[in-house]
């Protein structure tokens, strides 16, 4: 991760046309520290990553290159409706297990 985060910070800094001096000022960290991160000499703490992400105006997850799937809004709405109806998580899990079982029966499994 060390090499990757330095590369990602530098890439985003250059994309925003920020000098290393300007980004260090915006993030409230020293220029030499930021340079050492970009050059893979220092492993930044979570706190420093947050400061840099805020200065770059990006979520921390983007600097860390964490991939997550965006839920389909219709699924989110269905879950919200189930919650409003008072369904518990365990009831939904039971229903899903039952539906999975039904499908295996239909396939002859």
DAZIWO-V902660 format. One record per residue. N is the residue number from 1. PSI is psi as a letter, one per 20 degrees, with the letter a starting at -180 (none if undefined). D_LAST is the distance of its C-alpha to the last C-alpha in Angstrom with 1 decimal. Layout:
# DAZIWO-V902660
n=N psi=PSI d_last=D_LAST
n=N psi=PSI d_last=D_LAST
This chain:
# DAZIWO-V902660
n=1 psi=h d_last=43.5
n=2 psi=g d_last=47.3
n=3 psi=h d_last=47.9
n=4 psi=g d_last=45.5
n=5 psi=h d_last=47.0
n=6 psi=g d_last=50.5
n=7 psi=g d_last=49.6
n=8 psi=g d_last=48.0
n=9 psi=g d_last=51.0
n=10 psi=g d_last=53.4
n=11 psi=g d_last=51.5
n=12 psi=h d_last=51.4
n=13 psi=g d_last=55.0
n=14 psi=h d_last=56.2
n=15 psi=h d_last=54.2
n=16 psi=j d_last=56.1
n=17 psi=l d_last=59.3
n=18 psi=p d_last=60.0
n=19 psi=r d_last=62.2
n=20 psi=h d_last=61.2
n=21 psi=g d_last=64.2
n=22 psi=g d_last=63.1
n=23 psi=h d_last=59.5
n=24 psi=h d_last=60.8
n=25 psi=g d_last=63.2
n=26 psi=h d_last=60.5
n=27 psi=i d_last=58.2
n=28 psi=k d_last=61.0
n=29 psi=r d_last=60.6
n=30 psi=q d_last=63.0
n=31 psi=g d_last=63.1
n=32 psi=h d_last=63.0
n=33 psi=g d_last=59.8
n=34 psi=g d_last=58.0
n=35 psi=g d_last=59.2
n=36 psi=h d_last=57.9
n=37 psi=g d_last=54.5
n=38 psi=h d_last=54.5
n=39 psi=j d_last=55.8
n=40 psi=k d_last=53.1
n=41 psi=i d_last=55.6
n=42 psi=q d_last=54.5
n=43 psi=o d_last=51.2
n=44 psi=q d_last=51.6
n=45 psi=r d_last=50.7
n=46 psi=h d_last=48.3
n=47 psi=g d_last=51.5
n=48 psi=h d_last=53.0
n=49 psi=g d_last=49.9
n=50 psi=g d_last=50.0
n=51 psi=g d_last=53.7
n=52 psi=g d_last=53.2
n=53 psi=g d_last=50.3
n=54 psi=g d_last=52.4
n=55 psi=h d_last=55.3
n=56 psi=i d_last=53.2
n=57 psi=l d_last=51.7
n=58 psi=q d_last=48.1
n=59 psi=q d_last=45.3
n=60 psi=h d_last=45.0
n=61 psi=h d_last=41.4
n=62 psi=h d_last=42.9
n=63 psi=h d_last=45.2
n=64 psi=i d_last=42.5
n=65 psi=l d_last=40.3
n=66 psi=p d_last=37.4
n=67 psi=p d_last=34.8
n=68 psi=q d_last=33.0
n=69 psi=p d_last=31.0
n=70 psi=p d_last=32.8
n=71 psi=q d_last=30.6
n=72 psi=p d_last=30.5
n=73 psi=h d_last=33.2
n=74 psi=h d_last=31.0
n=75 psi=g d_last=28.4
n=76 psi=g d_last=31.4
n=77 psi=g d_last=32.7
n=78 psi=g d_last=29.5
n=79 psi=h d_last=29.5
n=80 psi=g d_last=33.2
n=81 psi=g d_last=32.7
n=82 psi=g d_last=30.0
n=83 psi=g d_last=32.5
n=84 psi=h d_last=35.4
n=85 psi=i d_last=33.5
n=86 psi=j d_last=33.3
n=87 psi=p d_last=29.6
n=88 psi=q d_last=29.1
n=89 psi=g d_last=27.0
n=90 psi=h d_last=24.9
n=91 psi=h d_last=24.2
n=92 psi=g d_last=23.0
n=93 psi=g d_last=20.8
n=94 psi=g d_last=19.3
n=95 psi=g d_last=18.8
n=96 psi=h d_last=17.1
n=97 psi=g d_last=14.7
n=98 psi=g d_last=14.1
n=99 psi=h d_last=13.6
n=100 psi=g d_last=11.1
n=101 psi=g d_last=9.1
n=102 psi=g d_last=9.7
n=103 psi=h d_last=8.5
n=104 psi=h d_last=4.9
n=105 psi=g d_last=5.4
n=106 psi=h d_last=7.4
n=107 psi=i d_last=5.5
n=108 psi=k d_last=3.8
n=109 psi=none d_last=0.0
